[in-house]
Amino acid sequence: MQVNSEPTTQPAAPASGPTRPAGPAAVPHRLSPGDAEKAAALRKMKLVALALLIALAVVFVVAFALQKQYPWLEYVRAAAEGGMVGALADWFAVTALFKYPMGLKIPHTAIIPRRKDQIGASLGEFVETNFLSEQVVQDKLASINVSGKVGQWLSGPGGAERVAKEGAAVIRGTFKVLNDDDVQAVIEGMVRKHLLTPPWGPPVGRMAERIFADGHHHHLVDLLVDRAADWVAANHDTVIRLVTDRSPQWVPSFVDGLVGDKVYLEILKFTRAVQADPQHQVRKSIDKYLTDLAQDLQHDPAMIARAESIKAQVLGDPEVRELASRTWATIKSALLSAVDDPNSDLTVKFKAAVRDLGARLVSDDELAGKVNAWIGDAAGYLVRTYRSDIAGVITDTVARWDAEETSSKIELQVGKDLQFIRINGTVVGSLAGLAIFTVAHLAFG
């Protein structure tokens, strides 16, 4: 049971300020149900020990008064006398742990209030040496198979749902804490560093070279040729008008019509030929142009400079800021919508992934062994690095406690057993007194 660490609150005292009960029975007023039960048990055992002492005192008085009349009462008197001595001695010993007996500042009494800091330091050192050992922690983790237990929980009913629920809460909390302007500034900085600062020409040229070498651009060329042929076929009048508009004014109109028809037919014939022949000279010329362009983007300084100029025109400062803003807004909106909807694809797939991970941790011994090893190594590192800091929590906590409060806390935890010492001392003292008197009486009586 954890000891209640709330400071002891006492009624106000005159001029001298707050006071505390002087005895070891003084415990913090705010007690947990478990501590309240311990306090009640402690009071009960104190009453039992005190009642036993009083009973022996009464027996001693009666036996002492009547022993001449009834000689056998001498044995009773000796037993009662020894029991009182034992009870008083053990009362003194137990009381000396927590306070000055009867207020007398006898040396080596009130041990806990006077030496609480040393006790706290010793306790912290004991925990650090015997419990915060790297080997002890790793052996304990290895014995409980952490990965297997986690896997069973994750793959069992409610495990994945709980992880998804807590993960959604973390995401929502993170978005509430994050400042949109700061995140957009980070995205903008990443875009400038990884997208704008490196030159575009060489990487674009290398990518284009691979695309052209594999022939993936032929589908795009086919699309352009098909669209061109369809446009020519559907725009006979447009071609005639273009020819007429560009012919001299002195040429008769019927001649313009004849020439326009001839031009239209030749253009249509040409586009149909390019469309029908995959090895047409125009297609080969396009391939050569694109291949040369890919090489120039990688090696021609002038072409590389032109690519950089286009990049600067397309992605200037306003465009980059707008891109960062839109990117963050899109990510934020998509994630919030996904985590708020238990049936969203992200949530469903996340739960499935968690269950799958749990099942693998249970069934895959190799994976479970690796996870257990990682956990053991991490725990070993933490203990190795921070064992003094962890143990220091005990020392610092005890150091912050008030001396009397510390005494009360410790007595609350062990006081019941200490009262048994008083009772045992009373019984043993009675038997010892009886035995000593009997031996002496037999020897010298």
C-alpha positions in Angstrom: 0.0 0.0 0.0 1.4 3.4 -1.0 2.0 5.7 1.9 0.0 8.9 1.8 2.4 11.8 1.1 0.1 14.7 1.8 1.5 17.1 4.4 0.1 16.9 7.8 -2.4 19.6 8.5 -2.9 20.7 12.1 -5.2 23.1 13.9 -3.8 26.6 14.4 -2.0 27.2 17.6 -1.5 30.5 19.4 1.4 32.8 18.6 3.9 29.9 18.2 2.3 28.8 14.9 1.1 25.4 13.7 1.9 22.5 15.8 2.0 18.7 15.3 1.1 15.8 17.6 4.2 14.8 19.5 3.7 11.0 19.4 4.3 8.4 16.8 0.6 7.9 16.4 0.4 11.2 14.6 -0.4 10.4 11.0 -1.5 12.5 8.1 -5.1 13.5 8.2 -5.7 12.7 4.6 -5.6 8.9 4.5 -6.4 6.5 1.7 -8.9 3.8 2.6 -6.0 1.3 3.0 -4.0 3.7 5.2 -7.1 4.4 7.4 -7.5 0.7 7.9 -3.9 0.4 8.9 -4.2 3.3 11.3 -7.2 1.7 13.0 -5.4 -1.6 13.3 -2.4 0.2 14.8 -4.5 1.8 17.5 -6.2 -1.5 18.2 -2.8 -3.2 18.7 -1.5 -0.4 20.9 -4.6 -0.8 23.1 -4.0 -4.6 23.3 -0.4 -4.1 24.3 -1.3 -1.5 26.9 -4.1 -3.5 28.3 -1.8 -6.5 28.7 0.7 -4.3 30.6 -2.1 -3.0 32.9 -3.4 -6.5 33.5 0.0 -7.7 34.6 0.4 -4.6 36.8 -2.9 -5.5 38.5 -1.8 -9.1 38.8 1.5 -8.0 40.3 -0.1 -5.8 42.9 -2.6 -8.5 44.0 0.1 -11.2 44.1 2.6 -9.0 45.9 0.0 -8.1 48.6 -1.1 -11.7 49.1 2.1 -13.7 48.6 2.9 -14.1 52.3 -0.6 -15.4 52.9 -0.4 -17.6 49.8 3.2 -18.5 49.0 2.4 -19.9 45.6 1.5 -16.3 44.5 5.3 -15.5 44.6 5.5 -17.4 41.3 2.6 -15.3 39.9 4.3 -12.1 41.2 7.6 -13.1 39.5 5.9 -13.8 36.2 3.9 -10.6 36.3 7.0 -8.6 37.3 9.0 -10.1 34.5 6.2 -9.4 32.1 6.0 -5.8 33.1 9.7 -5.4 32.7 9.6 -6.9 29.2 6.6 -4.8 28.2 8.2 -1.6 29.5 11.5 -2.4 27.8 9.9 -3.2 24.5 7.7 -0.1 24.8 10.8 2.0 25.3 12.5 0.4 22.3 9.6 0.8 20.0 8.8 4.3 21.1 12.5 5.3 20.8 12.3 4.6 17.0 9.7 7.3 16.5 10.0 9.9 19.3 11.6 10.7 22.7 10.1 8.5 25.3 8.0 10.6 27.7 9.6 13.7 26.1 13.0 12.9 27.6 15.8 13.5 25.1 17.7 10.3 25.9 20.6 9.5 23.6 19.8 7.2 20.7 16.1 7.8 20.8 13.7 9.5 18.3 15.9 7.7 15.7 13.6 8.1 12.7 12.9 11.9 13.1 16.5 12.7 13.8 18.0 10.5 11.0 15.3 10.6 8.4 17.6 12.1 5.7 20.2 9.3 6.3 17.5 6.7 6.3 16.2 8.1 3.0 19.7 8.1 1.5 20.3 4.6 2.7 17.0 3.4 1.3 17.7 5.0 -2.1 21.2 3.5 -2.1 19.7 0.1 -1.2 17.1 0.3 -4.0 19.7 1.4 -6.5 22.2 -1.3 -5.6 19.8 -4.3 -5.3 16.8 -3.4 -7.5 18.0 -1.0 -10.2 20.5 -3.4 -11.5 20.7 -3.8 -15.3 20.9 -7.5 -15.0 18.0 -7.7 -12.5 15.7 -5.6 -14.7 16.6 -7.5 -17.9 16.1 -10.9 -16.2 12.7 -9.8 -14.9 11.6 -8.6 -18.3 12.8 -11.8 -20.0 10.9 -13.9 -17.5 7.5 -12.2 -18.1 7.7 -12.2 -22.0 6.6 -8.6 -22.6 6.1 -9.0 -26.3 3.9 -12.0 -25.9 1.6 -10.3 -23.4 1.5 -7.2 -25.5 0.7 -9.3 -28.6 -2.1 -11.1 -26.8 -3.6 -7.8 -25.7 -3.3 -6.2 -29.2 -4.8 -9.1 -31.0 -7.5 -9.7 -28.4 -10.9 -7.9 -28.2 -10.6 -4.2 -27.6 -6.8 -3.9 -27.8 -6.6 -2.4 -31.3 -9.6 -0.2 -30.6 -8.0 1.1 -27.5 -4.7 1.8 -29.3 -6.6 3.6 -32.1 -8.6 5.6 -29.6 -5.6 6.7 -27.7 -3.7 7.4 -31.0 -6.6 9.6 -32.2 -6.5 11.5 -28.9 -2.8 12.0 -29.3 -3.2 13.3 -32.9 -6.0 15.7 -31.9 -4.0 16.9 -28.9 -0.9 17.4 -31.1 -2.8 19.4 -33.7 -4.2 21.6 -30.9 -0.7 22.3 -29.5 1.0 22.8 -32.9 1.0 26.4 -34.3 -0.1 26.4 -37.9 2.2 29.2 -38.8 5.2 27.3 -37.3 4.3 24.1 -39.1 3.8 25.9 -42.4 7.2 27.6 -41.9 8.8 24.1 -41.4 7.1 22.8 -44.6 8.2 25.9 -46.5 11.8 25.4 -45.3 11.8 21.8 -46.3 10.4 22.6 -49.7 13.1 25.2 -50.3 15.8 23.0 -49.0 14.9 19.8 -50.8 12.9 21.0 -53.8 14.0 24.5 -54.7 17.7 24.7 -53.7 18.9 21.7 -55.7 19.0 22.3 -59.5 16.2 20.8 -61.4 17.9 20.3 -64.7 20.1 17.2 -64.0 17.6 15.1 -62.0 14.8 15.9 -64.4 17.1 15.1 -67.3 18.1 11.7 -65.8 14.5 10.8 -65.1 13.4 11.8 -68.6 16.3 9.9 -70.1 15.1 6.7 -68.4 11.5 7.3 -69.5 12.6 8.0 -73.1 14.9 5.0 -73.2 12.1 2.7 -72.1 9.7 4.2 -74.6 7.1 5.2 -72.1 6.8 8.6 -73.9 5.3 6.9 -77.0 1.9 6.8 -75.5 2.0 10.5 -75.0 3.2 11.1 -78.6 0.4 8.8 -79.8 -2.1 10.9 -77.9 -0.8 14.1 -79.4 -0.8 12.8 -82.9 -4.3 11.4 -82.6 -5.6 14.7 -81.2 -3.8 16.6 -84.1 -5.3 14.3 -86.7 -8.8 14.6 -85.2 -8.5 18.4 -85.0 -7.4 18.6 -88.7 -10.3 16.3 -89.7 -12.8 18.4 -87.8 -11.6 21.9 -88.9 -11.7 22.0 -92.7 -13.1 25.5 -92.8 -10.6 26.8 -90.3 -7.7 25.6 -92.6 -9.4 27.2 -95.6 -9.8 30.5 -93.7 -6.2 30.5 -92.6 -5.0 30.0 -96.2 -7.3 32.8 -97.5 -6.3 35.2 -94.8 -2.6 34.8 -95.7 -2.9 34.9 -99.5 -2.4 38.2 -101.4 -5.5 40.3 -102.0 -5.1 40.2 -105.7 -5.6 36.4 -105.8 -9.1 35.5 -106.7 -11.2 33.9 -104.0 -11.8 30.7 -106.0 -8.1 30.2 -106.2 -7.9 30.6 -102.4 -10.5 27.9 -102.0 -8.6 25.6 -104.3 -5.3 26.2 -102.6 -7.0 25.9 -99.2 -8.5 22.5 -100.1 -5.2 21.3 -101.4 -3.4 22.4 -98.2 -6.1 20.9 -96.0 -5.9 17.6 -97.8 -2.1 17.5 -97.6 -2.2 18.3 -93.9 -4.8 15.7 -93.3 -2.8 13.1 -95.3 0.3 14.0 -93.4 -1.3 13.6 -90.0 -2.9 10.3 -91.0 0.4 9.0 -92.1 2.1 10.0 -88.9 -0.8 8.4 -87.0 -0.6 5.2 -88.9 3.2 4.6 -89.0 4.9 4.0 -85.6 8.3 4.4 -87.4 7.4 7.6 -89.2 10.2 10.1 -89.6 8.3 12.7 -87.5 8.1 10.2 -84.6 11.8 9.5 -84.9 12.5 13.3 -84.9 10.4 13.7 -81.8 12.3 10.9 -80.1 15.6 12.5 -81.1 14.5 15.9 -79.8 13.4 14.5 -76.5 16.6 12.4 -76.1 18.7 15.5 -76.8 16.6 17.5 -74.4 17.2 15.0 -71.6 21.0 15.2 -72.3 21.0 19.0 -72.4 19.1 19.2 -69.1 21.9 17.2 -67.5 25.0 18.6 -69.2 24.2 21.9 -71.1 24.8 24.9 -68.7 22.5 27.1 -70.8 19.6 24.6 -70.7 20.2 24.0 -67.0 20.0 27.8 -66.4 16.7 27.9 -68.4 15.3 25.2 -66.2 16.3 27.1 -63.1 14.7 30.2 -64.6 11.4 28.3 -65.2 11.6 26.9 -61.7 12.0 30.4 -60.2 9.0 31.7 -62.2 6.8 28.8 -61.3 7.7 28.5 -57.6 8.4 32.0 -56.3 8.0 33.0 -52.7 4.2 33.5 -52.8 3.7 30.2 -54.6 5.9 28.3 -52.1 4.1 29.8 -49.1 0.7 29.0 -50.7 2.0 25.4 -51.4 3.1 25.0 -47.7 -0.2 26.4 -46.4 -2.3 24.1 -48.7 -0.2 21.1 -47.8 -0.5 21.6 -44.1 -4.2 22.4 -44.3 -4.9 19.3 -46.4 -2.9 17.0 -44.1 -4.5 18.4 -41.0 -8.0 18.2 -42.3 -7.5 14.7 -43.7 -6.0 13.3 -40.5 -8.6 14.9 -38.2 -11.5 13.6 -40.4 -10.0 10.2 -40.4 -9.3 9.9 -36.7 -12.8 11.2 -35.8 -14.5 8.6 -38.0 -14.2 5.1 -36.6 -15.1 3.7 -40.0 -12.6 5.7 -42.0 -10.1 3.8 -44.2 -7.2 5.1 -42.0 -8.8 4.0 -38.8 -9.9 0.6 -40.1 -6.5 -0.1 -41.7 -4.7 1.1 -38.5 -6.7 -1.3 -36.4 -6.1 -4.2 -38.8 -2.3 -3.4 -38.7 -2.3 -3.4 -34.9 -4.2 -6.7 -34.7 -1.8 -8.2 -37.2 1.2 -7.0 -35.2 -0.3 -8.5 -32.1 -0.9 -11.8 -33.8 2.7 -11.9 -35.2 4.1 -11.1 -31.7 2.2 -14.2 -30.4 3.0 -16.6 -33.3 6.4 -15.4 -34.6 9.0 -16.5 -32.0 11.8 -14.8 -33.9 10.0 -11.4 -34.0 8.9 -11.8 -30.3 12.5 -12.6 -29.4 13.8 -9.5 -31.2 11.2 -7.3 -29.5 12.0 -8.7 -26.1 15.7 -8.1 -26.7 15.0 -4.5 -27.8 12.9 -3.9 -24.7 15.5 -5.5 -22.5 18.3 -3.4 -24.1 16.2 -0.2 -23.7 15.4 -0.9 -20.1 19.0 -1.8 -19.4 20.1 1.5 -20.9 17.6 3.5 -18.9 18.6 1.7 -15.7 22.3 2.0 -16.5 22.1 5.7 -17.3 19.4 7.0 -14.9 19.6 4.5 -11.9 21.0 7.2 -9.6 18.3 9.7 -10.7 15.6 7.1 -10.1 16.9 6.2 -6.7 17.4 9.8 -6.0 13.6 10.3 -6.1 13.4 8.2 -2.9 16.1 10.2 -1.2 14.8 13.6 -2.3 11.2 12.7 -1.3 12.2 11.6 2.2 14.3 14.7 2.6 11.3 16.9 1.8 9.1 15.2 4.4 8.7 16.7 7.8 10.6 14.7 10.5 7.4 13.9 12.5 5.5 13.2 9.4 8.1 10.8 8.2 7.9 9.0 11.6 4.1 8.8 11.3 4.3 7.4 7.7 6.8 4.7 8.7 4.9 3.8 11.9 1.7 3.6 9.9 3.3 0.9 7.7 5.2 -1.2 10.4 3.6 0.0 13.7 1.2 -3.0 13.9 4.1 -5.5 13.8 6.0 -3.4 16.3 3.1 -3.7 18.7 3.4 -7.4 18.4 7.0 -7.0 19.6 5.6 -5.4 22.7 3.1 -8.2 23.3 5.8 -10.8 22.6 8.1 -9.0 25.0 5.4 -9.1 27.7 4.9 -12.8 27.3 8.6 -13.6 27.1 9.3 -11.4 30.1 6.7 -13.2 32.1 8.1 -16.6 31.2 11.6 -15.4 31.9 10.7 -13.9 35.2 8.9 -17.1 36.2 11.8 -19.2 35.1 14.4 -17.1 36.9 12.4 -17.0 40.1 11.8 -20.7 40.0 15.5 -21.6 39.4 16.5 -19.2 42.2 13.9 -20.5 44.6 15.0 -24.1 44.0 18.7 -23.2 44.3 18.6 -21.0 47.3 15.1 -21.5 48.8 
